[in-house]
Amino acid sequence: MESRISGLKKGADAYLSKPFEQEELMVRLEKLFELRQKLQARYRSLQPEAAPENKEDEFVQKVRQAVLANLSDETFGVAQLCRTVTLGRAQLHNKLKALTGQPTSHFVRSIRLQKAKELLESSGLNVSEVGYEVGFKNPSHFSTAYQEEFGAPPSKTRK
């Protein structure tokens, strides 16, 4: 009896004494699975998962702001971003990939290109100037990346 109590105190869900019947084992397992499923369904139905989402949103926003703050710096890349957000390269990559579905370098590039699109639509800068403004060293590389991202050359964005 003492070992049963000890086992239950240590987190066991059930305790069977030897010898036990196979049918009893199967019924206990079935009931444990049912209980687990009910608990999972209950926790899934509770909507307030806002705290983890907010922290995730906060992290993505922090990374986005770091990129935007260094937007025109053509040397700003993953290494500098890691230092800015105080994470290792692998940690940053894994976290961004999990939250955004993009590797770090693609995430940085998409922020640059999104800002370029905004500038093309709202400013009087020409395509080359916009490319330099968002951190591209080479206007032709900018145009190629822009077309890959948006399906049209940057010159077509301007109206």
N, C-alpha and C positions, 0 to 999 in steps of 0.2 A: 504494500500500500504506500509506503514511504517513497518508493521509486516512481510510482504513478504521480503523486503530488509534485515531486521534484521535476518530473518531465513536463507536467502541465504548467508549472511555474516558469519553466525555461522556454515556453512558447509552443509546446506541442498542441495540435488541434484536437487530438484524440489519443487514447491509449488503449491498446489491446493486450490482454494477458495471453501468454502461451499456455496451452494450445488454444488456438482460436479457430472459429469456423470461417471458411472461405466466404460464405454468404454474408456473415456479419461484416467482414472486411469490405466486401463489395458495397453493401448498404451504407457503411460509414463513408467510404470514398465518394459515393454518389451524392450523399448529403453535403459533404465538404465542397464538392464541385458546385452544387446548387447554391450554397451559401456564397461562394466566391463570385458566381455569376450575378447574384442579387446585389452584392456589394459593388461590383464593377458597374452594373446598370445604375445603381443609385448615385455613385460618384460621377458617372458620365452625365447624368441628368442635372446635376448641380452646375449651373452656368458660371457662377463666379470664379472663373479661372482668369480673371482680369489681372491679378497680380503677376503671374508668370508672363502673360502676354505683354503687360506693361513693361516689365523688365526687359523682355526681348525687344519690344519696340524701342525702348530707351537705348539699348545697346546698338541697334541698327541706326538709330538717329545719331548716336555719338560717333559712329564710324562715318556716316554720311556727312556730318558737320566737319569732321577732321579732313575729309576729302575736299569738301567745298572751301574750307579755309585755305587749302593749299592748291586750289584748282589751277592757277596759272603757272605753278611750279612744275616744269616738265620733268624734273628729277624726282618728284614725289611719287613714290611707288609703294609696294607692299612692305618693304623693310621700314620705311619711314612711318607708314601707317601703324605697323606693329609697335613701334616706339611710342607713337602718339596715344594709342589706346592701351598701352602697357600689357600686351599679350604676345606670346610667342607666335611665330609664323604658323605652326601647325594648329595651335589653339584657335587663332583668328580664322584660319581657313575652315576648320571644322565647324566652328560656331556660325560663321556667315553662310556656309554651304547649307547647314541645317535650317537656318532661319529664312534665307532668301532663295536657296536653290542654285546659287551662283558661287563659283570660286572667287576668291578675293580679288584677283586681277580683273575678272570680268565685272565684278560689282563696281570697282573703281572706274573702269572704262565706261560702264553704263551711266554712272553719275556724271562723268565728264560729257558724254554724248547727249544726255538729257539736258544739261545746262547749255550745251552748244545749240540744241534745237530751240530752246527758249530764246537765246541770243539772236539766232537767225530770224526768228519770228518777230522779235520786238526791238532790235537795235538796228542801227545803220551800218554796222560793221560788215565788211566783206567776208567771204568764206575763209580766206587765209587768216584774217585777223581773229575771227571766231576760233579757229583751230588753235592759234597761239594762245588765245585768252583762256582756253580750257585745258592747256597743258600738252598739246601735241607739238612735237618738234618739227614735223614735216607736214605741209598742207596736203600732199598727196596721200600720206598715211591717214590723216584725219578724214579725208573724203572717202577713202576705202572703208575705214571703220564705221563712219556715219552711214554709208550705204548698207553695210552688213547689218547694222542695228535697226535701221528704219526702212530699208527696202527702196530707198530713193536717194539720189545724191543730194548733198547739202544745198546746192544751187536751186533745186526744185522746191525746197522748203520755203525759201524767201518768196513773198508774194508781191 
